[in-house]
Amino acid sequence: MLDTVLSLVGVALVVVSLCFSAVQTREVARQSRINNGIGSAAALMEMNNVSRAWHDRLLENPSLRPYFFDGRPCAPHHDDRQSVLTLAELLADVLECELQVAALLPDFHFAHSWYEWPAHMLKQSPVLAEVVECHPEWWPALRSLRRAISEPDGDGAVIHPLVGSRKARWMGASLRLPPVRLSGARPRTRRNGRTMAQADTASSSPRATSTDADV
């Protein structure tokens, strides 16, 4: 009789323990969803702030807007070349950050569509496409997006290079960029790393011209 009572007590304790574990697991999952939502909202606000900061820079130089929204090219001899290149590099940083952040948001169901603004800017701004092609290792997601725009699939569809389609995101199959070997590449913070503005200056100097002629 005593053994039976002890067995029943043991079974009851196991059931209580399992119920408590299930409740605890459900609470942890609920808290995780809340934290993911808060993190996604914070990332969204931060990206809005970064984008606004770039637009504020452009607002200080409204004459440069056509280089980014109206398809105006910027030749090396243009007086605004230095300012336009700087703004283009800043914009590339913003767009690359947006593409990368969208791939990390766990609870933002519209992140798959975040490629649309970067894709529009790549189409409308020749100087932005120029800086991305000049240093593709600095902005790998933006470079992949530009390649998808210039070489679309058979149906002409363009998707986020890191997130993919809505269905792929729902199934948890996010696309990732392939690893890129940066042999010989130099970070922008290095002393010997030249910006496009410096390259323009070097190419227009008499020394550079004479060297090219000798070659």
Backbone as JSON Lines, residues from 0, in Angstrom:
{"i":0,"aa":"M","n":[0.83,-1.21,0.0],"ca":[0.0,0.0,0.0],"c":[0.86,1.26,0.0]}
{"i":1,"aa":"L","n":[1.89,1.22,0.84],"ca":[2.78,2.39,0.92],"c":[3.51,2.63,-0.4]}
{"i":2,"aa":"D","n":[3.9,1.52,-1.03],"ca":[4.58,1.65,-2.33],"c":[3.66,2.28,-3.37]}
{"i":3,"aa":"T","n":[2.41,1.91,-3.35],"ca":[1.45,2.47,-4.3],"c":[1.28,3.96,-4.09]}
{"i":4,"aa":"V","n":[1.17,4.36,-2.82],"ca":[1.03,5.79,-2.51],"c":[2.25,6.57,-2.95]}
{"i":5,"aa":"L","n":[3.43,6.02,-2.69],"ca":[4.66,6.69,-3.11],"c":[4.75,6.8,-4.63]}
{"i":6,"aa":"S","n":[4.32,5.74,-5.32],"ca":[4.33,5.78,-6.79],"c":[3.39,6.86,-7.31]}
{"i":7,"aa":"L","n":[2.17,6.94,-6.71],"ca":[1.22,7.96,-7.13],"c":[1.76,9.36,-6.86]}
{"i":8,"aa":"V","n":[2.4,9.53,-5.71],"ca":[2.99,10.83,-5.38],"c":[4.1,11.19,-6.37]}
{"i":9,"aa":"G","n":[4.9,10.18,-6.72],"ca":[5.97,10.43,-7.7],"c":[5.42,10.82,-9.05]}
{"i":10,"aa":"V","n":[4.37,10.11,-9.5],"ca":[3.76,10.45,-10.78],"c":[3.17,11.85,-10.74]}
{"i":11,"aa":"A","n":[2.54,12.2,-9.61],"ca":[1.95,13.53,-9.48],"c":[3.03,14.61,-9.54]}
{"i":12,"aa":"L","n":[4.16,14.34,-8.89],"ca":[5.26,15.32,-8.92],"c":[5.82,15.49,-10.34]}
{"i":13,"aa":"V","n":[5.9,14.38,-11.06],"ca":[6.38,14.46,-12.44],"c":[5.42,15.27,-13.3]}
{"i":14,"aa":"V","n":[4.13,15.04,-13.14],"ca":[3.13,15.78,-13.91],"c":[3.2,17.26,-13.59]}
{"i":15,"aa":"V","n":[3.3,17.59,-12.3],"ca":[3.41,19.0,-11.89],"c":[4.66,19.63,-12.48]}
{"i":16,"aa":"S","n":[5.77,18.88,-12.44],"ca":[7.01,19.4,-12.99],"c":[6.9,19.66,-14.49]}
{"i":17,"aa":"L","n":[6.26,18.71,-15.2],"ca":[6.08,18.9,-16.65],"c":[5.18,20.08,-16.95]}
{"i":18,"aa":"C","n":[4.12,20.25,-16.17],"ca":[3.23,21.39,-16.37],"c":[3.97,22.71,-16.11]}
{"i":19,"aa":"F","n":[4.74,22.73,-15.05],"ca":[5.51,23.94,-14.74],"c":[6.52,24.25,-15.83]}
{"i":20,"aa":"S","n":[7.16,23.2,-16.36],"ca":[8.13,23.4,-17.44],"c":[7.46,23.92,-18.69]}
{"i":21,"aa":"A","n":[6.24,23.41,-18.98],"ca":[5.52,23.88,-20.17],"c":[5.13,25.34,-20.03]}
{"i":22,"aa":"V","n":[4.65,25.71,-18.82],"ca":[4.28,27.1,-18.58],"c":[5.49,28.0,-18.68]}
{"i":23,"aa":"Q","n":[6.6,27.55,-18.14],"ca":[7.83,28.35,-18.17],"c":[8.33,28.51,-19.61]}
{"i":24,"aa":"T","n":[8.27,27.43,-20.38],"ca":[8.7,27.51,-21.77],"c":[7.82,28.47,-22.57]}
{"i":25,"aa":"R","n":[6.51,28.41,-22.35],"ca":[5.6,29.32,-23.04],"c":[5.87,30.76,-22.66]}
{"i":26,"aa":"E","n":[6.19,31.01,-21.41],"ca":[6.48,32.37,-20.96],"c":[7.79,32.87,-21.56]}
{"i":27,"aa":"V","n":[8.77,31.99,-21.64],"ca":[10.04,32.38,-22.26],"c":[9.84,32.7,-23.73]}
{"i":28,"aa":"A","n":[9.03,31.9,-24.43],"ca":[8.74,32.17,-25.84],"c":[8.01,33.49,-26.02]}
{"i":29,"aa":"R","n":[7.05,33.77,-25.13],"ca":[6.33,35.03,-25.21],"c":[7.26,36.21,-24.96]}
{"i":30,"aa":"Q","n":[8.14,36.07,-23.98],"ca":[9.09,37.14,-23.69],"c":[10.06,37.35,-24.85]}
{"i":31,"aa":"S","n":[10.43,36.25,-25.5],"ca":[11.33,36.36,-26.66],"c":[10.66,37.11,-27.8]}
{"i":32,"aa":"R","n":[9.36,36.83,-28.03],"ca":[8.64,37.55,-29.08],"c":[8.55,39.04,-28.76]}
{"i":33,"aa":"I","n":[8.33,39.35,-27.49],"ca":[8.27,40.76,-27.09],"c":[9.62,41.43,-27.31]}
{"i":34,"aa":"N","n":[10.69,40.75,-26.91],"ca":[12.03,41.32,-27.08],"c":[12.38,41.48,-28.56]}
{"i":35,"aa":"N","n":[11.97,40.5,-29.38],"ca":[12.23,40.61,-30.82],"c":[11.48,41.79,-31.42]}
{"i":36,"aa":"G","n":[10.24,41.99,-30.97],"ca":[9.48,43.14,-31.47],"c":[10.11,44.45,-31.06]}
{"i":37,"aa":"I","n":[10.57,44.53,-29.82],"ca":[11.23,45.76,-29.35],"c":[12.53,46.0,-30.12]}
{"i":38,"aa":"G","n":[13.29,44.91,-30.34],"ca":[14.53,45.06,-31.1],"c":[14.28,45.5,-32.53]}
{"i":39,"aa":"S","n":[13.25,44.96,-33.16],"ca":[12.92,45.34,-34.53],"c":[12.48,46.8,-34.6]}
{"i":40,"aa":"A","n":[11.67,47.24,-33.63],"ca":[11.24,48.63,-33.6],"c":[12.43,49.56,-33.39]}
{"i":41,"aa":"A","n":[13.35,49.17,-32.51],"ca":[14.54,50.0,-32.27],"c":[15.4,50.09,-33.52]}
{"i":42,"aa":"A","n":[15.57,48.95,-34.23],"ca":[16.35,48.97,-35.46],"c":[15.69,49.83,-36.53]}
{"i":43,"aa":"L","n":[14.37,49.77,-36.61],"ca":[13.64,50.58,-37.58],"c":[13.82,52.07,-37.3]}
{"i":44,"aa":"M","n":[13.71,52.45,-36.04],"ca":[13.9,53.85,-35.67],"c":[15.33,54.31,-35.95]}
{"i":45,"aa":"E","n":[16.29,53.45,-35.67],"ca":[17.68,53.82,-35.91],"c":[17.96,54.0,-37.39]}
{"i":46,"aa":"M","n":[17.39,53.13,-38.23],"ca":[17.58,53.28,-39.66],"c":[16.92,54.55,-40.17]}
{"i":47,"aa":"N","n":[15.77,54.92,-39.61],"ca":[15.14,56.18,-39.98],"c":[16.02,57.36,-39.6]}
{"i":48,"aa":"N","n":[16.66,57.29,-38.45],"ca":[17.55,58.36,-38.02],"c":[18.77,58.48,-38.94]}
{"i":49,"aa":"V","n":[19.33,57.34,-39.31],"ca":[20.49,57.35,-40.21],"c":[20.1,57.93,-41.57]}
{"i":50,"aa":"S","n":[18.95,57.5,-42.08],"ca":[18.48,58.02,-43.37],"c":[18.21,59.52,-43.29]}
{"i":51,"aa":"R","n":[17.61,59.95,-42.2],"ca":[17.32,61.38,-42.03],"c":[18.62,62.2,-41.98]}
{"i":52,"aa":"A","n":[19.64,61.64,-41.35],"ca":[20.92,62.35,-41.26],"c":[21.51,62.58,-42.65]}
{"i":53,"aa":"W","n":[21.39,61.56,-43.53],"ca":[21.91,61.74,-44.89],"c":[21.08,62.78,-45.65]}
{"i":54,"aa":"H","n":[19.77,62.75,-45.51],"ca":[18.93,63.73,-46.18],"c":[19.21,65.14,-45.65]}
{"i":55,"aa":"D","n":[19.56,65.25,-44.38],"ca":[19.92,66.56,-43.84],"c":[21.17,67.1,-44.53]}
{"i":56,"aa":"R","n":[22.13,66.21,-44.78],"ca":[23.33,66.62,-45.52],"c":[22.95,67.11,-46.91]}
{"i":57,"aa":"L","n":[22.05,66.39,-47.55],"ca":[21.62,66.79,-48.89],"c":[20.84,68.09,-48.85]}
{"i":58,"aa":"L","n":[20.09,68.29,-47.78],"ca":[19.32,69.53,-47.65],"c":[20.23,70.74,-47.54]}
{"i":59,"aa":"E","n":[21.42,70.54,-46.99],"ca":[22.39,71.64,-46.91],"c":[22.98,71.98,-48.28]}
{"i":60,"aa":"N","n":[22.89,71.03,-49.22],"ca":[23.39,71.26,-50.59],"c":[22.32,70.82,-51.59]}
{"i":61,"aa":"P","n":[21.22,71.56,-51.68],"ca":[20.11,71.11,-52.55],"c":[20.48,71.04,-54.02]}
{"i":62,"aa":"S","n":[21.5,71.76,-54.43],"ca":[21.89,71.71,-55.84],"c":[22.46,70.35,-56.24]}
{"i":63,"aa":"L","n":[22.83,69.54,-55.25],"ca":[23.4,68.22,-55.54],"c":[22.34,67.13,-55.64]}
{"i":64,"aa":"R","n":[21.1,67.45,-55.38],"ca":[20.04,66.44,-55.41],"c":[19.91,65.74,-56.76]}
{"i":65,"aa":"P","n":[20.02,66.43,-57.9],"ca":[19.87,65.74,-59.18],"c":[20.87,64.6,-59.39]}
{"i":66,"aa":"Y","n":[22.02,64.64,-58.72],"ca":[23.0,63.56,-58.87],"c":[22.52,62.26,-58.25]}
{"i":67,"aa":"F","n":[21.52,62.35,-57.38],"ca":[21.05,61.16,-56.66],"c":[19.62,60.77,-57.03]}
{"i":68,"aa":"F","n":[18.82,61.71,-57.51],"ca":[17.41,61.41,-57.77],"c":[17.0,61.61,-59.22]}
{"i":69,"aa":"D","n":[17.81,62.31,-60.01],"ca":[17.41,62.62,-61.38],"c":[18.33,62.01,-62.42]}
{"i":70,"aa":"G","n":[19.25,61.15,-62.01],"ca":[20.1,60.47,-62.97],"c":[21.19,61.33,-63.58]}
{"i":71,"aa":"R","n":[21.55,62.45,-62.95],"ca":[22.59,63.32,-63.51],"c":[23.97,62.69,-63.26]}
{"i":72,"aa":"P","n":[24.79,62.51,-64.29],"ca":[26.14,61.96,-64.08],"c":[27.06,63.03,-63.5]}
{"i":73,"aa":"C","n":[28.15,62.57,-62.91],"ca":[29.12,63.49,-62.32],"c":[30.5,63.14,-62.87]}
{"i":74,"aa":"A","n":[30.94,63.91,-63.85],"ca":[32.22,63.65,-64.49],"c":[33.37,64.09,-63.58]}
{"i":75,"aa":"P","n":[34.57,63.55,-63.78],"ca":[35.71,63.91,-62.91],"c":[36.04,65.4,-62.91]}
{"i":76,"aa":"H","n":[35.71,66.12,-63.98],"ca":[36.07,67.54,-64.05],"c":[35.01,68.46,-63.46]}
{"i":77,"aa":"H","n":[33.89,67.91,-62.98],"ca":[32.84,68.74,-62.4],"c":[33.33,69.39,-61.1]}
{"i":78,"aa":"D","n":[32.91,70.63,-60.9],"ca":[33.31,71.35,-59.69],"c":[32.76,70.7,-58.42]}
{"i":79,"aa":"D","n":[31.6,70.05,-58.54],"ca":[30.96,69.45,-57.36],"c":[31.4,68.01,-57.13]}
{"i":80,"aa":"R","n":[32.4,67.55,-57.84],"ca":[32.79,66.14,-57.81],"c":[33.12,65.67,-56.38]}
{"i":81,"aa":"Q","n":[33.89,66.45,-55.63],"ca":[34.3,66.02,-54.29],"c":[33.1,65.87,-53.36]}
{"i":82,"aa":"S","n":[32.23,66.86,-53.38],"ca":[31.06,66.81,-52.51],"c":[30.11,65.69,-52.9]}
{"i":83,"aa":"V","n":[29.93,65.48,-54.19],"ca":[29.03,64.44,-54.67],"c":[29.56,63.06,-54.3]}
{"i":84,"aa":"L","n":[30.87,62.86,-54.44],"ca":[31.45,61.57,-54.08],"c":[31.31,61.29,-52.59]}
{"i":85,"aa":"T","n":[31.51,62.31,-51.78],"ca":[31.36,62.12,-50.34],"c":[29.93,61.75,-49.97]}
{"i":86,"aa":"L","n":[28.97,62.45,-50.54],"ca":[27.57,62.13,-50.28],"c":[27.21,60.74,-50.82]}
{"i":87,"aa":"A","n":[27.78,60.37,-51.95],"ca":[27.5,59.05,-52.51],"c":[28.05,57.95,-51.61]}
{"i":88,"aa":"E","n":[29.23,58.14,-51.05],"ca":[29.79,57.16,-50.13],"c":[28.98,57.06,-48.84]}
{"i":89,"aa":"L","n":[28.53,58.21,-48.35],"ca":[27.67,58.2,-47.16],"c":[26.35,57.48,-47.45]}
{"i":90,"aa":"L","n":[25.78,57.73,-48.62],"ca":[24.54,57.06,-48.99],"c":[24.75,55.56,-49.13]}
{"i":91,"aa":"A","n":[25.87,55.17,-49.71],"ca":[26.17,53.74,-49.83],"c":[26.27,53.08,-48.46]}
{"i":92,"aa":"D","n":[26.85,53.78,-47.5],"ca":[26.91,53.26,-46.13],"c":[25.51,53.08,-45.56]}
{"i":93,"aa":"V","n":[24.65,54.06,-45.78],"ca":[23.28,53.98,-45.26],"c":[22.53,52.81,-45.89]}
{"i":94,"aa":"L","n":[22.62,52.67,-47.19],"ca":[21.89,51.62,-47.89],"c":[22.43,50.23,-47.54]}
{"i":95,"aa":"E","n":[23.74,50.12,-47.42],"ca":[24.32,48.84,-47.03],"c":[23.88,48.45,-45.62]}
{"i":96,"aa":"C","n":[23.87,49.44,-44.74],"ca":[23.42,49.18,-43.37],"c":[21.96,48.74,-43.36]}
{"i":97,"aa":"E","n":[21.13,49.35,-44.19],"ca":[19.72,48.97,-44.24],"c":[19.55,47.53,-44.72]}
{"i":98,"aa":"L","n":[20.29,47.16,-45.75],"ca":[20.2,45.8,-46.27],"c":[20.68,44.77,-45.24]}
{"i":99,"aa":"Q","n":[21.75,45.11,-44.54],"ca":[22.28,44.18,-43.54],"c":[21.34,44.07,-42.33]}
{"i":100,"aa":"V","n":[20.79,45.2,-41.89],"ca":[19.89,45.17,-40.73],"c":[18.62,44.4,-41.04]}
{"i":101,"aa":"A","n":[18.1,44.56,-42.25],"ca":[16.87,43.86,-42.62],"c":[17.04,42.35,-42.52]}
{"i":102,"aa":"A","n":[18.24,41.86,-42.79],"ca":[18.48,40.42,-42.71],"c":[18.58,39.93,-41.27]}
{"i":103,"aa":"L","n":[18.74,40.86,-40.32],"ca":[18.9,40.47,-38.92],"c":[17.64,40.64,-38.11]}
{"i":104,"aa":"L","n":[16.63,41.3,-38.68],"ca":[15.41,41.55,-37.91],"c":[14.58,40.28,-37.82]}
{"i":105,"aa":"P","n":[14.39,39.73,-36.63],"ca":[13.67,38.46,-36.51],"c":[12.16,38.59,-36.52]}
{"i":106,"aa":"D","n":[11.64,39.78,-36.22],"ca":[10.2,39.91,-36.05],"c":[9.64,41.08,-36.86]}
{"i":107,"aa":"F","n":[10.28,41.36,-38.01],"ca":[9.81,42.45,-38.86],"c":[9.46,41.83,-40.21]}
{"i":108,"aa":"H","n":[8.17,41.61,-40.45],"ca":[7.74,40.8,-41.58],"c":[7.88,41.52,-42.92]}
{"i":109,"aa":"F","n":[8.14,42.82,-42.9],"ca":[8.28,43.55,-44.15],"c":[9.74,43.83,-44.49]}
{"i":110,"aa":"A","n":[10.67,43.22,-43.77],"ca":[12.08,43.46,-44.04],"c":[12.48,42.98,-45.43]}
{"i":111,"aa":"H","n":[11.74,42.0,-45.97],"ca":[12.09,41.48,-47.29],"c":[11.95,42.56,-48.37]}
{"i":112,"aa":"S","n":[11.17,43.62,-48.11],"ca":[10.94,44.67,-49.1],"c":[11.89,45.85,-48.93]}
{"i":113,"aa":"W","n":[12.83,45.75,-48.02],"ca":[13.72,46.88,-47.76],"c":[14.73,47.1,-48.88]}
{"i":114,"aa":"Y","n":[14.77,46.23,-49.86],"ca":[15.7,46.45,-50.96],"c":[15.19,47.52,-51.92]}
{"i":115,"aa":"E","n":[13.93,47.9,-51.83],"ca":[13.31,48.74,-52.86],"c":[13.93,50.13,-52.89]}
{"i":116,"aa":"W","n":[14.16,50.75,-51.73],"ca":[14.79,52.07,-51.74],"c":[16.23,51.99,-52.25]}
{"i":117,"aa":"P","n":[17.08,51.06,-51.74],"ca":[18.42,50.94,-52.32],"c":[18.4,50.68,-53.83]}
{"i":118,"aa":"A","n":[17.48,49.83,-54.29],"ca":[17.41,49.54,-55.72],"c":[17.03,50.8,-56.51]}
{"i":119,"aa":"H","n":[16.09,51.58,-55.99],"ca":[15.7,52.82,-56.67],"c":[16.86,53.79,-56.75]}
{"i":120,"aa":"M","n":[17.61,53.92,-55.66],"ca":[18.73,54.87,-55.66],"c":[19.83,54.41,-56.6]}
{"i":121,"aa":"L","n":[20.07,53.11,-56.68],"ca":[21.08,52.62,-57.62],"c":[20.69,52.91,-59.07]}
{"i":122,"aa":"K","n":[19.39,52.85,-59.35],"ca":[18.93,53.14,-60.71],"c":[19.0,54.64,-61.02]}
{"i":123,"aa":"Q","n":[18.71,55.47,-60.03],"ca":[18.58,56.9,-60.26],"c":[19.9,57.66,-60.1]}
{"i":124,"aa":"S","n":[20.9,57.07,-59.49],"ca":[22.14,57.8,-59.2],"c":[23.33,57.11,-59.85]}
{"i":125,"aa":"P","n":[23.81,57.62,-60.97],"ca":[25.01,57.02,-61.59],"c":[26.23,57.09,-60.7]}
{"i":126,"aa":"V","n":[26.36,58.16,-59.91],"ca":[27.54,58.29,-59.07],"c":[27.51,57.28,-57.92]}
{"i":127,"aa":"L","n":[26.32,56.94,-57.43],"ca":[26.22,55.91,-56.4],"c":[26.64,54.56,-56.96]}
{"i":128,"aa":"A","n":[26.15,54.23,-58.16],"ca":[26.56,52.98,-58.8],"c":[28.06,52.97,-59.07]}
{"i":129,"aa":"E","n":[28.6,54.14,-59.36],"ca":[30.04,54.24,-59.65],"c":[30.88,53.91,-58.42]}
{"i":130,"aa":"V","n":[30.53,54.49,-57.27],"ca":[31.33,54.25,-56.08],"c":[31.19,52.8,-55.62]}
{"i":131,"aa":"V","n":[30.0,52.21,-55.8],"ca":[29.8,50.82,-55.41],"c":[30.64,49.89,-56.29]}
{"i":132,"aa":"E","n":[30.69,50.16,-57.59],"ca":[31.48,49.33,-58.49],"c":[32.97,49.55,-58.29]}
{"i":133,"aa":"C","n":[33.34,50.74,-57.83],"ca":[34.76,51.03,-57.63],"c":[35.31,50.23,-56.45]}
{"i":134,"aa":"H","n":[34.49,50.07,-55.41],"ca":[34.91,49.32,-54.21],"c":[33.8,48.36,-53.78]}
{"i":135,"aa":"P","n":[33.58,47.28,-54.52],"ca":[32.47,46.37,-54.18],"c":[32.66,45.67,-52.85]}
{"i":136,"aa":"E","n":[33.92,45.53,-52.39],"ca":[34.13,44.86,-51.11],"c":[33.7,45.71,-49.92]}
{"i":137,"aa":"W","n":[33.53,47.01,-50.11],"ca":[33.07,47.87,-49.03],"c":[31.56,47.71,-48.82]}
{"i":138,"aa":"W","n":[30.83,47.48,-49.89],"ca":[29.37,47.38,-49.82],"c":[28.92,46.1,-50.55]}
{"i":139,"aa":"P","n":[29.15,44.91,-49.99],"ca":[28.87,43.66,-50.71],"c":[27.39,43.44,-50.99]}
{"i":140,"aa":"A","n":[26.51,43.76,-50.04],"ca":[25.08,43.57,-50.28],"c":[24.58,44.52,-51.36]}
{"i":141,"aa":"L","n":[25.05,45.76,-51.33],"ca":[24.65,46.74,-52.33],"c":[25.17,46.35,-53.71]}
{"i":142,"aa":"R","n":[26.36,45.8,-53.75],"ca":[26.92,45.33,-55.02],"c":[26.1,44.17,-55.57]}
{"i":143,"aa":"S","n":[25.69,43.23,-54.71],"ca":[24.87,42.11,-55.16],"c":[23.51,42.59,-55.66]}
{"i":144,"aa":"L","n":[22.95,43.59,-54.99],"ca":[21.67,44.14,-55.43],"c":[21.81,44.81,-56.78]}
{"i":145,"aa":"R","n":[22.88,45.54,-56.99],"ca":[23.09,46.19,-58.29],"c":[23.26,45.15,-59.39]}
{"i":146,"aa":"R","n":[23.95,44.06,-59.08],"ca":[24.1,43.0,-60.07],"c":[22.75,42.37,-60.41]}
{"i":147,"aa":"A","n":[21.9,42.2,-59.39],"ca":[20.57,41.64,-59.64],"c":[19.73,42.58,-60.5]}
{"i":148,"aa":"I","n":[19.94,43.89,-60.34],"ca":[19.19,44.86,-61.14],"c":[19.67,44.84,-62.59]}
{"i":149,"aa":"S","n":[20.97,44.79,-62.8],"ca":[21.52,44.83,-64.15],"c":[21.4,43.49,-64.87]}
{"i":150,"aa":"E","n":[21.35,42.39,-64.1],"ca":[21.23,41.06,-64.69],"c":[20.07,40.31,-64.03]}
{"i":151,"aa":"P","n":[18.83,40.7,-64.27],"ca":[17.69,40.06,-63.61],"c":[17.48,38.63,-64.11]}
{"i":152,"aa":"D","n":[16.68,37.89,-63.35],"ca":[16.33,36.53,-63.75],"c":[15.39,36.56,-64.95]}
{"i":153,"aa":"G","n":[14.96,35.38,-65.34],"ca":[14.08,35.3,-66.5],"c":[12.79,36.05,-66.33]}
{"i":154,"aa":"D","n":[12.24,36.06,-65.1],"ca":[11.0,36.77,-64.87],"c":[11.22,38.23,-64.52]}
{"i":155,"aa":"G","n":[12.49,38.67,-64.49],"ca":[12.78,40.07,-64.19],"c":[12.62,40.45,-62.74]}
{"i":156,"aa":"A","n":[12.48,39.48,-61.86],"ca":[12.26,39.78,-60.44],"c":[13.57,40.13,-59.76]}
{"i":157,"aa":"V","n":[13.48,41.12,-58.87],"ca":[14.63,41.53,-58.06],"c":[14.22,41.39,-56.6]}
{"i":158,"aa":"I","n":[15.06,40.72,-55.81],"ca":[14.73,40.49,-54.41],"c":[15.87,41.01,-53.54]}
{"i":159,"aa":"H","n":[15.6,41.05,-52.25],"ca":[16.6,41.45,-51.28],"c":[17.77,40.46,-51.34]}
{"i":160,"aa":"P","n":[19.01,40.93,-51.47],"ca":[20.13,39.99,-51.62],"c":[20.41,39.16,-50.37]}
{"i":161,"aa":"L","n":[19.95,39.59,-49.19],"ca":[20.22,38.87,-47.96],"c":[18.99,38.19,-47.38]}
{"i":162,"aa":"V","n":[17.81,38.7,-47.65],"ca":[16.58,38.16,-47.07],"c":[15.85,37.26,-48.05]}
{"i":163,"aa":"G","n":[15.77,37.64,-49.29],"ca":[15.05,36.86,-50.27],"c":[13.58,37.23,-50.31]}
{"i":164,"aa":"S","n":[12.78,36.33,-50.82],"ca":[11.36,36.59,-50.97],"c":[10.63,36.44,-49.65]}
{"i":165,"aa":"R","n":[9.37,36.89,-49.61],"ca":[8.55,36.75,-48.41],"c":[8.37,35.28,-48.05]}
{"i":166,"aa":"K","n":[8.16,34.4,-49.05],"ca":[7.98,32.98,-48.78],"c":[9.24,32.37,-48.19]}
{"i":167,"aa":"A","n":[10.4,32.75,-48.74],"ca":[11.66,32.21,-48.22],"c":[11.88,32.65,-46.8]}
{"i":168,"aa":"R","n":[11.52,33.91,-46.49],"ca":[11.69,34.39,-45.12],"c":[10.73,33.66,-44.18]}
{"i":169,"aa":"W","n":[9.49,33.43,-44.63],"ca":[8.5,32.75,-43.79],"c":[8.94,31.32,-43.48]}
{"i":170,"aa":"M","n":[9.61,30.69,-44.43],"ca":[10.07,29.33,-44.23],"c":[11.4,29.26,-43.49]}
{"i":171,"aa":"G","n":[11.95,30.44,-43.21],"ca":[13.21,30.47,-42.47],"c":[14.42,30.23,-43.34]}
{"i":172,"aa":"A","n":[14.26,30.34,-44.66],"ca":[15.39,30.12,-45.56],"c":[15.86,31.46,-46.08]}
{"i":173,"aa":"S","n":[16.72,32.12,-45.34],"ca":[17.24,33.42,-45.73],"c":[18.47,33.23,-46.61]}
{"i":174,"aa":"L","n":[18.53,34.04,-47.64],"ca":[19.68,33.98,-48.53],"c":[20.84,34.74,-47.92]}
{"i":175,"aa":"R","n":[22.04,34.26,-48.17],"ca":[23.23,34.9,-47.65],"c":[24.21,35.14,-48.79]}
{"i":176,"aa":"L","n":[24.98,36.19,-48.64],"ca":[25.98,36.48,-49.64],"c":[27.09,35.43,-49.56]}
{"i":177,"aa":"P","n":[27.63,35.02,-50.7],"ca":[28.75,34.08,-50.65],"c":[29.98,34.77,-50.09]}
{"i":178,"aa":"P","n":[30.9,34.02,-49.47],"ca":[32.11,34.64,-48.94],"c":[32.94,35.24,-50.06]}
{"i":179,"aa":"V","n":[33.54,36.37,-49.8],"ca":[34.32,37.1,-50.79],"c":[35.75,37.2,-50.29]}
{"i":180,"aa":"R","n":[36.68,36.8,-51.11],"ca":[38.08,36.95,-50.76],"c":[38.53,38.35,-51.1]}
{"i":181,"aa":"L","n":[39.1,39.03,-50.14],"ca":[39.5,40.42,-50.33],"c":[41.02,40.5,-50.44]}
{"i":182,"aa":"S","n":[41.58,39.68,-51.3],"ca":[43.02,39.7,-51.46],"c":[43.45,41.03,-52.06]}
{"i":183,"aa":"G","n":[44.38,41.66,-51.39],"ca":[44.87,42.95,-51.86],"c":[44.0,44.12,-51.51]}
{"i":184,"aa":"A","n":[42.82,43.89,-50.91],"ca":[41.92,44.99,-50.57],"c":[42.43,45.71,-49.33]}
{"i":185,"aa":"R","n":[42.17,46.95,-49.22],"ca":[42.6,47.76,-48.11],"c":[41.39,48.41,-47.47]}
{"i":186,"aa":"P","n":[41.27,48.39,-46.15],"ca":[40.17,49.09,-45.49],"c":[40.24,50.57,-45.77]}
{"i":187,"aa":"R","n":[39.1,51.22,-45.69],"ca":[39.06,52.66,-45.95],"c":[39.8,53.44,-44.89]}
{"i":188,"aa":"T","n":[40.06,52.84,-43.72],"ca":[40.72,53.57,-42.66],"c":[42.24,53.53,-42.78]}
{"i":189,"aa":"R","n":[42.76,52.7,-43.7],"ca":[44.2,52.63,-43.87],"c":[44.72,53.92,-44.5]}
{"i":190,"aa":"R","n":[45.99,54.21,-44.2],"ca":[46.59,55.41,-44.79],"c":[46.77,55.29,-46.29]}
{"i":191,"aa":"N","n":[47.08,54.08,-46.74],"ca":[47.34,53.91,-48.16],"c":[46.08,53.62,-48.96]}
{"i":192,"aa":"G","n":[44.91,53.66,-48.32],"ca":[43.66,53.48,-49.05],"c":[43.24,54.77,-49.71]}
{"i":193,"aa":"R","n":[43.05,54.78,-51.02],"ca":[42.71,55.99,-51.73],"c":[41.22,56.05,-51.99]}
{"i":194,"aa":"T","n":[40.65,57.2,-51.78],"ca":[39.26,57.41,-52.12],"c":[39.14,57.69,-53.61]}
{"i":195,"aa":"M","n":[37.93,57.72,-54.1],"ca":[37.72,58.01,-55.51],"c":[38.16,59.43,-55.84]}
{"i":196,"aa":"A","n":[37.95,60.34,-54.88],"ca":[38.38,61.72,-55.11],"c":[39.88,61.8,-55.3]}
{"i":197,"aa":"Q","n":[40.65,61.04,-54.47],"ca":[42.09,61.03,-54.61],"c":[42.5,60.38,-55.92]}
{"i":198,"aa":"A","n":[41.78,59.34,-56.32],"ca":[42.09,58.69,-57.59],"c":[41.86,59.63,-58.76]}
{"i":199,"aa":"D","n":[40.78,60.44,-58.69],"ca":[40.52,61.42,-59.74],"c":[41.65,62.43,-59.83]}
{"i":200,"aa":"T","n":[42.11,62.88,-58.64],"ca":[43.19,63.87,-58.61],"c":[44.47,63.28,-59.18]}
{"i":201,"aa":"A","n":[44.76,62.02,-58.82],"ca":[45.98,61.38,-59.3],"c":[45.94,61.17,-60.81]}
{"i":202,"aa":"S","n":[44.77,60.77,-61.31],"ca":[44.66,60.5,-62.74],"c":[44.74,61.76,-63.57]}
{"i":203,"aa":"S","n":[44.39,62.91,-62.98],"ca":[44.42,64.16,-63.73],"c":[45.75,64.89,-63.61]}
{"i":204,"aa":"S","n":[46.68,64.36,-62.79],"ca":[47.96,65.05,-62.59],"c":[48.88,64.78,-63.77]}
{"i":205,"aa":"P","n":[49.85,65.67,-64.08],"ca":[50.77,65.46,-65.2],"c":[51.61,64.22,-65.01]}
{"i":206,"aa":"R","n":[52.0,63.91,-63.74],"ca":[52.82,62.73,-63.5],"c":[52.11,61.47,-63.9]}
{"i":207,"aa":"A","n":[50.81,61.38,-63.49],"ca":[50.03,60.19,-63.84],"c":[49.87,60.07,-65.34]}
{"i":208,"aa":"T","n":[49.68,61.2,-66.02],"ca":[49.5,61.18,-67.47],"c":[50.75,60.69,-68.18]}
{"i":209,"aa":"S","n":[51.91,61.17,-67.7],"ca":[53.14,60.76,-68.33],"c":[53.45,59.29,-68.08]}
{"i":210,"aa":"T","n":[53.1,58.81,-66.87],"ca":[53.3,57.39,-66.57],"c":[52.45,56.51,-67.45]}
{"i":211,"aa":"D","n":[51.19,56.9,-67.62],"ca":[50.29,56.12,-68.5],"c":[50.8,56.12,-69.93]}
{"i":212,"aa":"A","n":[51.34,57.24,-70.37],"ca":[51.84,57.32,-71.73],"c":[53.04,56.4,-71.92]}
{"i":213,"aa":"D","n":[53.91,56.34,-70.87],"ca":[55.08,55.46,-70.96],"c":[54.66,54.02,-71.05]}
{"i":214,"aa":"V","n":[53.64,53.65,-70.25],"ca":[53.18,52.27,-70.31],"c":[52.57,51.95,-71.66]}
